[in-house]
Amino acid sequence: MSIFDPEILQELSGLSLGLCVGGAALGWLLWLTGWWLHRFWIVLAATTLAGILGLVSGSASGIQAIIAAVLLAIAAGVLALALVRLVAFAAGGAAACLLMQKLAPSMGNPPLIPFLAGGLLALYLFRLWTMTLTSFAGTVIMGYFGLSLAQQLGKLEAVTISQERSDLLNLGCGILTLLGLLAQVIVERRRARFKQWREMWAPQLSLEQLGKLLENKSKPGKLRKAG
């Protein structure tokens, strides 16, 4: 099973360089800030997917199809945060089913017990699972647009590589997903430290005093002279 589908890469190769760079940058932001901005990413993904689904599968045409797609996108965006744990449960169950099919194909299709166990585990480890999902999604987006960009620049044949080197690409996607998970953990820890420092010192310092303190920290020569 290849994560990077050759047909999708073939379609993406027709995009402009600006769109490929923008898509890769979007994937990198999702890869890095998945948990920090997870509410934003959830609403954005739900709104976009619902709007596209409304345009593609709508029975109406013209202005009515556009209005229906816009209303469906708004409804999905409003309900996204309320259903986020349900999505996490379904994603965890689906991941557990895929893993069991690889390790024990005789369990049946779909295995109910692994699905429920994976969903419950995803809810219990909601933060870690959200980091993992967003890191994986960001890696996949970066991979697709990065390969398409490299093909347009003449660096490699993305479609051929996705067919012949699928295992290598899957391994690279897994490694980048783990690196993205580690990066999000580091970002979250730094955010927590900064929030703790701000809550500790902000009530005691005025804005003017805080500005002077930061200015003195940026000029170590003045501190030595004052000492």
Protein Blocks (a to p, Z undefined) as FASTA:
>chain_A
ZZbdfklmmmmmmpcfklmmmmmmmmmmmmmmmmmmmmmmmmmmmmmmmmmmmmmmpmbe
hjllmmmmmmmmmmmmmmmmmmmmmmmmmmmmmmmmmmmmmmmmmnopcdfklmmmmmmm
mmmmmmlmmmmmmmmmmmmmmmmmmmmmmmmnopacfklmmmmmmmmmmmmmmmmmmmmm
mmmmmmmmmmmmmmmmmmmmmmmpcfklmmmmmmmmmmmklmmmmZZ
